[in-house]
Amino acid sequence: MKRNESDQRTLALLQAIEARNDVTQRGLANHLDVALGLTNSYLRRCVRKGLVKIKHAPANRYLYYLTPRGLAEKSRLTAEYLTSSFDFYHRAGGALGDTFATCSLRGYGRLVFAGMSEVTEIASIRLHEHALEVVGTIDLGATVDRFLGRPVWRNVAHAPPCDAVVFTALADPQDLYAALRVVYSAERILVPDLLRPLIAPAPMPGTVTS
């Protein structure tokens, strides 16, 4: 099996366990469009890799839930899928356009990007369509001091005052979002719809029955 196909099925499985608390292995098999035995194999592989934990429940049922490593892997695979999809730039441009429109409606004129990525580059281009100012980019793992002609800060607290933060990260999005929340309220961190799956909160355990 091609690695890309395997990654897509792993991502679909992790998303399904995160999204529903009444999913069954047969339901997962239908979601993945594979045989029940192969679905079980994917589940066991995810458990071995530390992506999924299992707890026994009454009536011969099991609770499956994503571990922190599983959440991180889901975010990584989601980011890879987004950037490899044919219409990524079109979708990203549209989502960022909507985000900048929201900034204008709320009176947020002075902004900071959060995360250096292809999304940030698209955002910098779309920014010219709006009367907004971006003063720089926050990136916890940055190895450069400037990006797209603007300063870069590795510490959220070192960024200058701004009206809002536009989230543009693809790498380690959950860590960056958590760091931002220490300084900014959720209302001031604007996440384009395209990137919302990357920072989904930790799910309640999903129920998977045999």
ZAMARGU-4260 file (C-alpha; in steps of 0.2 Angstrom, whole numbers, plus 5000, padded with zeros to 4 digits):
<rodrens>
0) 5000/5000/5000 | 5006/5017/4996 | 5012/5028/5011 | 5000/5042/5006 | 4985/5030/5006
5) 4990/5023/5023 | 4992/5041/5030 | 4975/5046/5023 | 4966/5031/5032 | 4976/5034/5048
10) 4970/5052/5048 | 4952/5047/5044 | 4952/5034/5058 | 4959/5047/5071 | 4947/5060/5065
15) 4932/5047/5067 | 4938/5042/5085 | 4939/5061/5090 | 4922/5066/5082 | 4911/5052/5089
20) 4908/5043/5105 | 4897/5030/5098 | 4907/5024/5083 | 4909/5005/5081 | 4923/4996/5072
25) 4910/4992/5058 | 4906/5010/5057 | 4925/5014/5056 | 4927/5001/5042 | 4913/5009/5032
30) 4920/5027/5035 | 4937/5021/5029 | 4930/5010/5015 | 4940/4995/5020 | 4937/4978/5027
35) 4933/4975/5046 | 4949/4966/5048 | 4959/4979/5040 | 4951/4992/5051 | 4956/4982/5067
40) 4974/4981/5060 | 4974/5000/5059 | 4967/5002/5076 | 4980/4990/5083 | 4994/5000/5074
45) 4988/5016/5081 | 4988/5009/5099 | 5006/5002/5096 | 5012/5019/5090 | 5004/5027/5106
50) 4991/5037/5096 | 4976/5029/5103 | 4973/5022/5121 | 4960/5008/5125 | 4949/5006/5141
55) 4937/4992/5144 | 4919/4997/5147 | 4904/4986/5152 | 4895/4975/5140 | 4911/4969/5131
60) 4914/4987/5124 | 4930/4997/5123 | 4934/5016/5125 | 4946/5022/5112 | 4953/5040/5114
65) 4967/5050/5106 | 4983/5052/5116 | 4992/5069/5116 | 5004/5060/5103 | 4988/5055/5093
70) 4982/5073/5093 | 4998/5079/5087 | 4999/5066/5073 | 4981/5070/5068 | 4987/5088/5066
75) 5002/5084/5056 | 4993/5073/5044 | 4979/5086/5042 | 4992/5099/5038 | 5000/5087/5025
80) 4983/5084/5017 | 4979/5102/5017 | 4995/5107/5008 | 4995/5093/4996 | 4977/5095/4990
85) 4975/5103/4973 | 4964/5117/4979 | 4974/5122/4994 | 4979/5139/4989 | 4961/5143/4983
90) 4953/5137/4999 | 4967/5146/5010 | 4965/5162/5001 | 4946/5161/5003 | 4947/5157/5022
95) 4960/5171/5025 | 4949/5184/5015 | 4935/5179/5027 | 4946/5181/5042 | 4952/5198/5036
100) 4935/5204/5033 | 4930/5199/5051 | 4945/5209/5057 | 4938/5224/5048 | 4921/5222/5055
105) 4928/5221/5073 | 4939/5236/5071 | 4955/5226/5072 | 4967/5236/5062 | 4984/5231/5069
110) 4988/5212/5068 | 5001/5199/5071 | 5003/5182/5061 | 5005/5167/5072 | 5016/5154/5063
115) 5027/5154/5048 | 5020/5143/5034 | 5013/5143/5016 | 4997/5150/5024 | 5006/5165/5031
120) 5013/5168/5013 | 4995/5168/5006 | 4989/5179/5020 | 5003/5192/5016 | 4997/5192/4998
125) 4978/5194/5003 | 4982/5207/5016 | 4984/5220/5002 | 4965/5219/4998 | 4961/5226/5016
130) 4966/5241/5025 | 4975/5231/5039 | 4993/5232/5046 | 5003/5216/5051 | 5018/5220/5062
135) 5026/5203/5062 | 5025/5185/5065 | 5025/5174/5081 | 5033/5157/5079 | 5040/5147/5093
140) 5052/5137/5083 | 5058/5151/5072 | 5077/5150/5066 | 5076/5167/5057 | 5073/5185/5064
145) 5063/5191/5049 | 5049/5183/5038 | 5040/5191/5023 | 5049/5207/5027 | 5043/5208/5045
150) 5050/5204/5062 | 5048/5187/5070 | 5046/5184/5088 | 5050/5167/5096 | 5041/5171/5113
155) 5023/5177/5112 | 5026/5189/5126 | 5039/5198/5115 | 5027/5203/5102 | 5021/5221/5102
160) 5004/5227/5106 | 4991/5222/5093 | 4972/5221/5091 | 4972/5203/5086 | 4982/5188/5080
165) 4978/5179/5064 | 4983/5160/5066 | 4993/5154/5051 | 5003/5139/5058 | 5004/5122/5051
170) 5018/5115/5062 | 5014/5111/5080 | 4998/5121/5079 | 4991/5116/5096 | 5007/5121/5105
175) 5007/5138/5097 | 4988/5140/5100 | 4991/5136/5119 | 5005/5148/5120 | 4994/5162/5112
180) 4980/5159/5124 | 4991/5163/5139 | 4992/5181/5132 | 4977/5184/5121 | 4959/5180/5124
185) 4951/5167/5112 | 4941/5181/5104 | 4957/5190/5098 | 4965/5174/5090 | 4957/5172/5073
190) 4959/5155/5066 | 4954/5153/5047 | 4941/5140/5045 | 4954/5130/5035 | 4965/5128/5050
195) 4952/5125/5064 | 4954/5106/5063 | 4972/5108/5068 | 4968/5115/5085 | 4953/5105/5089
200) 4952/5103/5108 | 4956/5086/5115 | 4941/5075/5113 | 4930/5065/5125 | 4934/5046/5124
205) 4926/5039/5109 | 4916/5022/5111 | 4921/5008/5099 | 4913/4992/5101 | 4918/4975/5093
</rodrens>
